């Protein structure tokens, strides 16, 4: 389960709007880039909700946080915004 501090504060959720920080190791030697998607199949939309889509993360990167590495592309989430969904109703 994803902790509440990473949930959005919109669409009926009341989270902390913090972007998840990812870190990884052990990629195959011939890795050229990484892609990340965060999809919530249980979102009450009838079709789930894509919170985060990022691609072309360089093979030299081993973490993702609120600032993407050079060359990485922030795709559009299902709310129509680029990057990780961190909306707030405040």
N, C-alpha and C positions, 0 to 999 in steps of 0.2 A: 504494500500500500504506500502511496506517495503521501508524505506528511503535509498537513494543512498549510504550512507556510509557503508551499509551492503551488497551491491551488490559486486559481484566478479569483478575483472579487467581482464577479459578474455572472450573468446567466444563471442566477440562483445559487451560486457558490459564494462562500465568504472566507476566502483564503488570504494569504499574506502577499500574493503577487510576486514572490521571489522566483527568479529563474533558477532552474535546477542546474547545478554544476556537475559536469560529467568528466570522468577521467578514465583512461583505458591504457592497457598494455597488451603486448603479445600479438600485434597485427602481423600477418604474413609478410615475409621479406619483399615481395613484389607488389605490396599495397601502393597505389598511386594517390588515393584520396579516400575520404570518409564521407558518409551521409548519415544524418540523424533524422528520425521522425518520431514524434510522440503522438500516439493515437489513443483516444479513449473510447473503446467500443461500448461502454456503459453509459455514455452521456445521454441525457434524455432528449435526443433529437430525432430518434427513429433510425439514424444512420451513424451514430457515434460522432466524434468531434476530433479533428486533427489540430493539436495545440502547437506543434512545432515541426517545421521542415527546414532542414539546412543541408546543403551539399557542397561539393568541391572544397571540403575541409582538407587542407594539405596533409600529406602523409607524415610530415614532421610534427604535426600537432598531436598532443596527447591529452588535451583538456579542452573543454568548451565552457564558457561562462557568459556573462552579459556582453562581452566584446568578442566578436568573431575574429579569427586570424585572417590575415591578408589573403585574398583570393576566395574565401568562403562566401557562399551565397545564402542569404536568408530568404527562404520561400514564404509564401503567403499561407497563413493558417486559415481555418474554416470560418473565422470571423472577418476575413478579408484584410488582415494586417500582417506585415512582415515580421518574422522573428517569433519568439516565444510569447504566448498569450499571457499578458500581465495587466489586463485592464482593471480599472477600479471605478466604482460608482461614486466614489467620494469626490 
